[in-house]
């Protein structure tokens, strides 16, 4: 397990927990964006749970590698889905929001596979 993998994975987990917190506290800008994407507001809590589970999976993966692999892969797929939802709704100005999370999850996945 490389130092880069550990650092990136911890950074990704922290970012996912922050994103999850934003969903839990239902920030107005998030609710407005969800509405513009055609996604019901009630999905904020389940989406927050998914992000939090991914964060804890990444951290658990430092001790149990298959969990980290699964969490990173699922988070990559989650944020690709977020990008698809944004593109589908023509909200191109919002494409930058999920990108850092996707990059962190993909970097964790890549570094896991490389190590």
N, C-alpha and C positions, 0 to 999 in steps of 0.2 A: 504494500500500500504506500503510495508516494505522498510526499508532503503536499504537493500541488493538489492531489485528489482530496486530501483531508480539508485543506483550506477552501477549495472551491465548493466542496460538499457542504461544509458548515455555512459558507456564505449563501449558498442556494437555500439551505434550510431556513436561515434567518429571513431571507427575502420572501420565502413562501409563507412564513408565519406572519410577517408584516402584511402581505397581500391578503391573507386569511382574515386578519384583524380588521382590515379596511372593509371587507365584506360583512363581517359580523356587526360592525358598528354602522353599517348601511350608509356610508357617506353619500351625500346628495349627488355628487358628480358620478359616482358609480351607478346609482339608481337611474340617473338620466341616460348614461351610456347604455345600460342594459335595455332600457325602453327603446332607445334608438336602434339597437341591434335586433329588436323583436324578441328578446328573451324575458320571460316573466320575472317580476321582482322577487317572487317567492323562492326562486332558485338561488338567491344569494347565500342562504345558510348552507344548503347542500354543497355549493361550490366552495364555500369557505372550509367545510369539513374535508373536501377532497384535497385542497391545498395544504391544510394542516396535517392530514394523514400522510401526504407526500413528504412534508418537512420531517415528520417524525420517522418516516420510513428511510429517508436519507441518513438521518442521524443514527438510526438503528443499524443501518447498513455498514457503518464504520466497525461494528462488532460482528454483524451477521451479513456478510457480503451479498447473498442473494436478495435480501430485503432492499438493500441500497440499489441494486441493479433494477429491481422491479419498480421501486419508487421513482428513480430517475427516468426510466422508460415511460412510466405512466404520466409523469409530469411533462415530459416532452410532448406526448400525445395530447395531453390536456391543453397545453398552450398552442399547439398547432390547431386544435379545435377552436380555440379563442380567436386565432388569426382568421380562420375560415369564417367564423361568425361575423367578424368585423368586415371582412371583404364582401361577404354575402349581403351585408346591409349597406354597402358603399360608404362605410365610415372610415375612409382611408386615412383621415387625419389622426385616428386613434391607433393606427398600426404600431406606433412606437411604444404603447403602454405594455403589451405582453412580451415584447421582444427581449428585454433584459432577463425576464424570468425564463423564457425559452432558452436563451443563451446559457444561463447558469445551469439549468437542468441538463442541457445538451453537453455542456462542458463536464459536468459531473459524470454523465453517462460515458462520454468519450474517454475521460481519464480512468474510469473504472475498467473499461474494456482494454485500455492500453497497459494497465498495470498487471 
